[in-house]
Amino acid sequence: MDNNDILKQLESARQKYLPNNIKAIIIAEAAPDSIDRFFYYEDVRTADYLFLGIIGVLYPDVKRLYLVLLLDFKNRCFCSNGLYLFFGFYA
């Protein structure tokens, strides 16, 4: 898979959770070291540190529920609250 294919894959995952009404954009410096841990992927089960860090600041109670119940709602939580993550490499 070349860089263009990877960028298309990442953008496809991100666009799936584009809020109808963006209230805030969170800007990250770069994508994670491992392509398997992209923020908007639905099945990241380990080392999801960016999500845990952001959700812990914005919604500490949601973070506790996520860690205890391992709910698969992280992307919907961001989208429904009008939040959108943007990585610097898209600029």
Residue pairs with C-beta under 8 A, 6 or more apart in sequence:
1 9
6 35
7 89
9 35
10 31
10 35
10 38
10 40
10 87
11 90
13 38
13 40
13 41
13 42
14 39
14 40
14 85
16 40
16 75
17 40
17 75
17 76
17 78
17 79
17 84
18 79
18 84
19 78
19 79
19 80
19 81
19 82
19 83
19 84
21 82
22 82
22 83
22 84
23 81
23 82
23 83
24 82
24 83
24 84
25 83
25 84
25 85
25 86
26 54
26 83
26 84
26 85
26 86
27 85
27 86
27 87
27 88
28 39
28 50
28 85
28 86
28 87
28 88
29 87
29 88
30 87
30 88
30 89
31 38
31 87
31 89
32 38
32 39
32 47
32 50
34 47
36 44
37 44
37 46
37 47
37 48
38 44
39 48
39 50
39 51
39 85
40 75
40 85
42 72
42 75
43 72
44 51
48 74
50 85
51 74
52 63
52 66
52 67
54 85
55 62
55 63
55 66
55 74
55 77
56 63
58 81
58 83
59 77
62 77
65 71
66 73
66 74
78 84
78 85
